[in-house]
Amino acid sequence: MNHICDKENKYLLGVYKKNPLVVKSASGKYIYDEKGRRYLDFFSGLSVCNFGHRHPKIISAIARQLKRYLHISNLYSADVQSLLAEKLVSMAFGSDGGKVFFPNSGAEANECAIKLVRKYGATSGRYEIITFENSFHGRTLATLSATGQNKFHKGFEPLPQGFRYAKFNDLSSVKKVFSQSKTIAIMVEPVQGEGGVRPADESFLRGLREFADEKKILLIFDEIQTGFGRCGEVFAFKRYGVKPDILTLAKALGGGLPLGATVISKKFSEVFKPGDHGSTFGGNPVSCAAALAAVSLLDKKLIKHINSVGDYFKQKLIGIKEKYPSLIKDVRGLGLMLGMELSIKGRDIVNDCLKKGLLINVTQDNVLRFLPPLIITKSDVDCAVRIIEESISSKF
Ligand SMILES: *Cc1c(COP(=O)(O)O)cnc(C)c1O
């Protein structure tokens, strides 16, 4: 382990806060280290491995595609791309239809959405996008600028122009920063992930939809983290019953391989013309094949399972909160995207859980974030909750 960490420190750019774990292998809901020690994974590679590590259906879909071709460029046709696009459009917009652009990552999916609304707004001179405090939309310069958190901006100015920040769950603050002559879109996460696992109020998302319709601007849902079953629906917006004009996806979409998607409703699907946008690797055929398998796993039965295990987990976390009210301020989230806000920093608890064989995450310094694979059972939750409670009680 040590020589790997030494090499890492010497040669890898130090942009990540690493946990002390060198992974040897991973399978289902478990990760194994070099000594063969098993860890229950309640992080899922940041909500990427939603179906567990190396799900057999995803692995065999990848193996099938490996025998065909890896990369052919977007100037030729790969059947897996259009099959996946058809599925995503139907899942997002049903018979209303739409079109998909495939990038490689979440930031690029948002970048595509940002460029598209700008192109759409160009004829009327509108270009501003309203985003929210505590949002997270990616690390490229434009998506960084869209991200409403100063701490990520510091040192990278000047950032691309054209983003205005409103308060999350506060429609009046959106109306305040809206400009008739400049605003073209609103971009929002239905549940803020990196910003501390904060679900939008139903009235807020509904209000955004009505406001966007009234002002003839677009509503973009960034479901890069919330999508793909995480929140107990195929997409979180289905729980709210509020439809976006553009939906951005990545993380779990590729079943563990890198893939993003910008899903554009029919009304806006002809804004881009050939040459307006592109990506060399975007929609990699192996990633698309994996994604097709992942989509097929996201059935009604699994959705029901996510809600039942998610509710069970949330109740257990609330139980811990009631025992330690001075340490735990809040428990919140949807489906299997849950957060526990502490009155102390969470890093120690994350390290402690790792030592005890449970992988969790902390965001915003004091919000424990739980993103288990969607296939976990109630007894996995019991196991995790026991470890979490042990760690928390040791801080009491
Ligand atoms: C992770 C994330 C992104 C960025 O995705 P990358 O693949 O890291 O570029 C954007 N938006 C949200 C909501 C995310 O959770």
The ligand as a Gaussian input file, in Angstrom:
#p B3LYP/6-31G(d) Opt

LIG

0 1
 C      -20.826000      14.990000     -10.627000
 C      -21.716000      16.092000     -11.057000
 C      -21.384000      16.889000     -12.166000
 C      -20.082000      16.774000     -12.896000
 O      -19.917000      15.543000     -13.497000
 P      -18.439000      15.104000     -14.031000
 O      -18.688000      13.797000     -14.706000
 O      -17.562000      15.001000     -12.830000
 O      -17.993000      16.159000     -14.949000
 C      -22.307000      17.860000     -12.545000
 N      -23.474000      18.019000     -11.901000
 C      -23.812000      17.266000     -10.831000
 C      -25.125000      17.477000     -10.179000
 C      -22.934000      16.287000     -10.370000
 O      -23.265000      15.563000      -9.291000

